[in-house]
């Protein structure tokens, strides 16, 4: 296996394959990134003269605008039998590969839907793709055995392969990933002029909304430029909703508030449509709130208490108290198990409100 590009995604794929016993060779124009990836055990550097024969599969982990030229170069060198990429935009690389005369039979455009706010090989993890969808967007000329090879790669990394048309993929990720990133950045940008009082009042809500705004802007400029039209469509729709809400709030009448409430209700309905745990429908969990000191081992002891109580923790959230060495832990559990967990935690000395 060959991985071209040792950023977060490429290195994470390499680590996942290495963890499952695969031989991996790495290539990157950035010698420093390549060196880090090799040092953390993601594979060996690809020899300058190649491998002496084509590898089974080459993964192209470069920005969207560079996919096609990288593919053409790799195919000219007969680097592999099958090629895939992991860019988060699919129609542009596929069209550019066709224009350049790449062999489209051996090329399967792909996109593992996983990531982190951090970038680079040092942020890579071998479990990054576990349970995550991995979009495959084969073109009309893609060979079935090439598709099967990339499906195997996705499964080997612990992901769930999903076949989707390239343009449909790009419209979908514009809605669920690319435009939300811009909206998050727009909210976070308001904080640059905030005073210390406002920032001191910041709670979990603003942290949740702005979390993805911490991602590398250089990476996102390339993604947004490659998927510009679909992203612009979503942003215009969001901007219309916000502009109407702002106008109604300034109006201040009772009827205006009703219209703003409609937006909030539509937000509830849309949020409820996001698949829940294991990809099924979202379930309603009870929340057990625990006040915890900020000290080593505290979370481990809480989870041990849940284990003793025989309660499975479905999800967690932590909010730290500004200026105080403690936080509030929210444990999502099945409603019928909430009281049992709360009693166990109280019995072990934790403060459980309610």
N, C-alpha and C positions, 0 to 999 in steps of 0.2 A: 504494500500500500504506500502511495506517495501523497503527502499533504503539502500543497503549495500555499504558503501564507501561514505564519505562526502567530496570528493574533489570538484573541480570546476563543473564537469558534474553532479555528483550525487546530490550535493546540489542544483544546478540549476534546475534539474528535480523536486526535492522535493519542491522548491519554486514555480515552475510553477504549480504543482499539488495543493499546499496549496492555491495559488491565485484563484484556481477554485473550492475551497471548499472541496478538498479531505483530508482524514485523512492519515497522513504519519508518519511512524515510521522509525527511523534512527539507523544504526549500523556502527561502525568503530573501528578498533583495536587501532587507534590513539585517545586517550581520549580527547586531546586538540582540534583536528579537529571536533570531534563530539560535543564538548561543544560549539564551535563557531557556528556550523550549527544550533544547538538548539536555541542559543541566538538570531540568526537573523531570527528566525521564520520558519525554514525549516521543522520542525516537532518535535516529541517527541522521546526521546531515547527509543529504543526497550527494553522492560523488559528482564531481564536475563533469566527468565523462558519462554520467548516467549509470544505469544498473546492468548494462550488458544485454538487456532485453526488456520488453514492456512489463510493467507491473500489472496486477489484475485491475486495479482501480486507482485513479488519481482524483483527489479532492482539491478543488480550486477555491481557496478561502481568501479572496481579495475583494476590494470594493466593487460595486456593480459595474462601474464604467470600465474597469480593468479586466472583467471576466473574459470577454470575447478574445482580446489580444493574447491573454495568458493561455486560453484554451488553444488558440491557433499555434502558438509557440510550442506548447506541450505536445500537440498532435504531430507537428513537423518533426519533433525529436522522438516520436513513438514512445513516449514516456509510459503509456498505459494502454490497456485494451478498452477500458471504459472510463469516461470522465463525468464528473458532476461538479456543481458549484454550490455554495452555501449563501449567496447574496440574498438580501431580503427583498429584492425586486427581480422579477423573472422575465417580463416581456422584453425589456430593453436588451439584456444580455443575449437572449435567444435571437432577436432580430439582428443584432450586431454580429453574432456568430454566423448567421446565414449570409449576411452581406460580405463578410470576410472570406467566405468559402470554406468554413470549418466543416468537418465531417459530423453532421448532425445525427447520424445513426448511432454513434457511440457516446453521444452527449445527452445527459439527463439533467436538466436544470432542477436544482433542489434548494430547499430552505428549511433548516431546522429552527423551529420557533422556540428558541431559548436564548437567554442572554443574561447579562448583569450590568449594573451601572458602571462597574470597573471594566477597563479594557486591557489588552495586551496579554502576552503569554503567562505572566505572573499571576493573572486572575483566573487562569484556566482551571477547570475541574473535570475529573473523569465521569462525574455523575450529572453533568449539566443537562443532559438530554433525557434523563430517566422519566418516562411517562409523558414526554412532550410530543406534540405532533411534529412531523417532518414532512413538509410538502414536497411532492414530486410533480414536476410540470413537463412531462415529455411532449415533444413536438410530433408532428405527423410522420416524420421520418425516423423517429427514435426506435431502435431495435428492441424487441421484447426482452432479450437476454440482458441488455444494458439496464433496462428498468429493473429487472429482477436483481441484478447485482447491487444497484443503489438501494433498493428495498432492503436487501440483506445488510448493507452498511448501516442503515437507520436502525434496524432491529438490533444489530450488534452493539450499537451505542445506547440501547435501551429505549429508543424512541418508537413512535407509532407512525408508520408511513401513510400518507394521505395523498391520493392522486387528484390533481385539480388543474384546470386550464390556466395557462400563464396569466392571461389578462384578468380572469376571475380572481386569481391569487392576488394580483396587485391591487385590485379594488378592495378586496377583503382586508389585506394588511393595512391599506390606507385608513380604513375605518377602525380597526381594532388595535393598531400599533403606531403607525406613522403620524396620523393627525393627533391622536392623544398625546404623543410626545411633544408636539408643537404647543398644544394647549397647556400642558404641564409647564413648559418653558415660559409661556406667556404669563402664567400665574406667578411662577418663581421670579420672573423679571420685575414684577411689582415690588418685590421685597428688597431690591437693591437700594431703593430710596426710603425704606422703612426706618423709623427711629428705634432706639433701644427699647422703648416702652412697648411698641408693637411687637418687636421680635421676642421680648420677654413673655408676651402673652401667647406666643405660638404654641398650638397644641398638636395632637396627633392628626387632626384633619388636614392642616396645611402640609404636614410632613408626608401624608399619604398622597396628596394631590401632586406634590412637587418631587416625589422620590425619583422618577425617571428623568427629571430635568438635570440630574447630576451626570448624565452620560456624556461621552466625548463629542463635542460639537463638530469636530472634523469628520468623524465617522458619519454623523447624521446629516451633514450638508450633502454628502454624496448620495445617501439614501433618498433624501427628499428630492434632490434634483433628478434622480432616476425614476421617481414615481410622482412627478409633479402634478399632473392633471388630476389623478384620483385623490391625492391629498388635498389639492386646492378645492375640489368639490365638497369634501367633508368639512374643511375649515370654513368655507362660505356658509354652509348650512348651520354650523355651530355659531358662527358670527351673527347670523340672522337671529337665531334664538336669543343670543346674549343682547343684541341691540334692542330687540323687542322688549326683553325683560328690563333693561335699563330704562327705556322710555316709560314703561308702565310703572316702574318703581318711582320715577320722578313725578308721575301723574299723581300718585298718592291716594287715589280714590279706592273705595271698597271693591268696585268692579275690576280695577287694575290688579289688585292683589289676587283676585280669583284667577286671572289669566296667568299670573306668575306661578300660582299653585299648580296650574295645568302643566307647566314645564317641569316642576318638581315631581309631579305624579308620573309624567312620561319618563323621567329619570329613574324613578322606582321600577317602572315596568321594564325599561331597558336593562337595568342592572340585574333584575331577576332572570333575564334570559341568558346571562353568561353561565356556561356549564359549571357545575359544582365539582365536588371531589370525585375523582376517577372519571370525569367527563360526563357524569349523569346530571339530572336536575339538581338545582340548588336545594339544600335542605335547611330547615330552620333549627338552629342549635340554641341551647341555653348557654348563657355566659356566666362563668364563675370568676369573680374578680378577687384578686389576691394582692395585698400590699406586700412587696418584697424588698428587703435590704439589698443594696448594690454591693454584693460581696461574693467571692468565689464559691461555687458549689451550690448556690441557692436554687437555681433552676433544676439542677440534677436531683436535689432532694424533693422538690415539688413533684417532678415526674415520677420519682420513686414512690411518693405517697399515692399518686394516681394509680400506679401499678398495684400497690397493696390493696387499694380500694376496688380494684377490678374495673376501673373506668378508662376508656380510651379517649385521649385528647384529640379531637378532630382538627383543631387549629389553635394558634396562639397569637397574641399581639401584646407588645410591651410599650408602655408610655412612661418615660422618665420624668421625675418631678424636678423642675429647674431649681438648682441651688440646694437640693437635698439629696443625701445618699440613699435614695430609695426610688422605687418605681411601682407602677401598677401593671400587673400581669392579668390579661384576660384569657381565660381558657374556654374554648368552645367545646361543649360536650352534648351528648344526647340529652334531651330534656328530662327523661326519667332518671338520669344518673347524676344530675346537678347537685341535688341535696346530699347524696352519698359522698361525693367528692368534697363538697364544702365542709361537711362534718369531719371528714378525715383530716383536712387541712387545719381546721380549727383545733382539733385534738392534738395536733403536732405543733401548735403555737403560732400559726400564721394568722394574720388579720384578714378575715373574709367578710366584707361588708354585706349586709342584708341577711 
